[in-house]
Amino acid sequence: MKPFVASLAALATVSAAAVLAFADPARSQTTADLKPSFHPTRTVTIVVPYSPGGGTDAVGRLMAKELEATWGQTVLIDNRTGGNGSVGAALVARAQPDGHTMVLAVSGIAINAHLLKLPYDTATAFAPVTAIAWSVATLLATPTLPANDLRELKDLVNKEGPDKRTFASPDPGTRLLAERVFEKAGIKLMNIPYKGAASFVGDIAAGRVDVGISSITSGLPLLNAGRLKSLGIMGTRRIPALPQAATFKEQGFEGLDENSWYGLFAPAGTPPGVVEAIQQDIAKVLATPAFQAKLADHGALPAGPTPAAFTERFQRDLRESGETIRRLGMTAD
């Protein structure tokens, strides 16, 4: 090709690219522009739909402090209780989808969908961001109970008969988890509904009710004081905060090795790049030994799955909780 013709061809190519970029500005973005990013311009609010002092609140406040340093903006924890977490979740479901308002919830948000009349569709109202931590659940017991692990509780209930022993549940999610444990053990206990984790844990310690499932975070102070005992924990390995408690798997009970989550959700419609950027910032915090140690002190384990992986887990939990609720014939207390 002659030089003049070559120049015309090159000019035509450049001109065509410029026209395409003008017609479609997205094409003119650089690779750096397309990277996930979140640069908050005002206070970021993380709604915790449970009372202050519980496990979700503790984990949320730990992470909020770290994200403030990362983002250079205030990260506010806003406790909005009611409706087993649905009041706070509803607030976020209708919030502006820009990453500045999110909800930190536990697995109960999936269970509510099958037991409560909600002002939102749980399956579609949120953009799952990540699980900040895995919540390690323990079966708490009053110290005077003549059983020191789930195996001995099984023997005790089989000896005395069903519904002679009681278990406390402050919400449908906790009850569902307890029923799963008892189902795997082949035993039946009488459910005593409570409102709020603090009251039911205190009543177990006082002997007003025999047992109850709780996050280790909620029960740890009384466990350390000897006013409660653990009959076992969920998961695949023992944890430093409660090294004497054997997993249910160790005790011979299968199907109880998956921990629940402290999950962060943005409103549906939040741009994927914003969701991914928030998850990546959280994952960086979770990778630090100092933060892992703080979670361990609360009996929790670092998580940090990608939005895609957490969405898959959330949708599976939503589906399986419905199946279990129908099988057990559970209704809202």
Phi, psi and omega in degrees: 000137180289154183305318183294317179295320179299320180295318178297320180296317180296318180297320179297320180297313180297317181297318179297319179296320180295319179297317179297319180295321179293318181290327181228089184304333182299330182291338182274356179291145175278168177301322180297323180296331185274355179290146177303137179209146175216115179233087184301141182254359179204185180303134174263128181252125173252110179281125173252110188277030180224171184291152174299148176097347179276182183296317181296317179298317181296314180295320179298318181291325176298313182290322181302319180298319180290321181290330175301317179293325180289317189265342182070023178226155175295136174244109188264132172267121184243105181280113178238095187272167176120146175062035181055035179098351185285335180295311178293322179296321180296324178300318181284325180302329181255011179282164177296128185277070182231009178091353183273350177224123180221167177237136175254112187230170176250184185302340180301337179297330176282325182288325179305327183301334184259352185238340186238154171273113189249152177276014179211161176265109186304324184291336187234354187279348187231156170251102179300128182265302179186168167264121179291320182207158171269129180270116180273117182268147178229149175269106182275150178218151173295142185301335182274356179297130181281054176203136184245359173203179184294327178298316181288327176295320178300314179298320182295314181292322178295329179285317185274334183106160182293149175066014174276328177260154186244153172227144182264145175216121181274351182197164182300325180296316178295319179296317181300318180295317178298317179298324177297316179298313182293325177297317178295328179276349180074034182230163180227124177242159180275130180278132174243106182290142176230165173242106179100137183294321185299317183292319183286324177295319178296323180288329173295315179300323181279353178085010179286338175218150191284309186217172175185147177274137178209157169294148177301327180305315184287327185264350190301316181302316180286330174296315180293332180275356180080011181268355173222162170227154180257133177264004179144167181228159173284166175105184184253352181210156177291160182238151184301328182292337181215065189295337182281347184272119178282149174291157176297328178297317177302326183277000175099011180254118183271160175082013181234033187253007181252120181282154174277181190230157164258101190254140179257130182231137171259166176295148174303143181096353175296132183305135180306323179297324177291314179301314181295321181294319179297317178299319181294322177295320179292319179300324178296320177295315183295338181281350183275133179303325182297317180288323177300322178295322178295318177297318180300323178299334179261007179073027179241161181242143180295142180242252177093029179296159177295161176305321180295315181293320180289324176299318178298315179295317181298314181294325177293316178298322179299316181290312185289327178295322177297319179296318181292318180300316180293321180294321182274349182069030182286147172228165178295134181289000000 
